[in-house]
Amino acid sequence: MHTARSAYLKLEGQKVIKLQPGRRSVVNRFIPSDSKKIQEDLKEHFQELVTDALLAGLSEANIRQIVDNELEQIQDKGGNQSKK
């Protein structure tokens, strides 16, 4: 199986996207938050980003501010409505 196709099928299995044969794939607006695999994958990517940021010299406070700003922007655009 082609690598790209297997990646798309994996994302569909995780309910991240919806495949539409003959049309574009659509990213699901709401990803089930109870999906352990998705949470594990996101945590792994987040850990890599935080490690890279720390190695680049950003402080813990800088990293928290970046995350807070991004969450705020997403919420302002009508993304995930959950607030702290």
N, C-alpha and C positions, 0 to 999 in steps of 0.2 A: 504494500500500500504506500502511496506517496506520502512523504513527510507532512506536507501542508494539509492534505486531506485528513490524515490521522490526527493532526492538531485540531482541525475544525471539529472532527467527530468527538474528540476528548472534551473540547469546550462545550459542545452541545450536550454531552453526557453530564456535564457539571451544571447544566442549565444557565451557562453564561451567555450563550448565543442560541438563536433559533435558525436552523438551516432551512432555506426555502429554495428547493431545486429550480434551476433556471432563473433565479432572481438573486439579489444580494442577501447575504446573511444579516440578521438583525441582532444587535446586542440587547439582551433582556434588560429592561429598566430596573427590575428588582431581582437581585440575586438572592436566593434563599440564604439567610444568615446562619441557618442551622447546618449548612453543608460543611462538615468537618474538613473535607479535602480542600475546599476553597479557602477556608480560614487558615489551614496549614500552609498552603501555597502562598497566600498573601503575607503571612507571618514571616516565611522564609525570605521573600523578596524585601519586605520591610526591614528585616534584620540586616540584609546586605546593604540597603540604602543608608541605614543609620550608621553602620560600620564605615562605609565610604565617607559619609559626612564627617564622622569623628576623625578619620584619618586625614581628611582634607583640612582639619583644623577648626571646624565648627564646634561651638560649645553646645552643651546639652540644652541650654536656654534657646540658642539659635535654632536648633532642630525642632524643639517644641513649638516655637513661634512659626516656623515654616509649616508644620503640620496643622496647627490651629488656623493659620491663614488659608490654607488649602481647603480645610473642612468648611470654613466660613464661606468661601467663594462657591463651593459646591452647593451648600445649603441656600445661598442667595439665588443661585440659578435654578432652584427647584429640585435639587437632587434629594438625597436621603433626608427626610424631615426630622430625624431623631436629633435632639439637642442634648447637651450635657446635663 
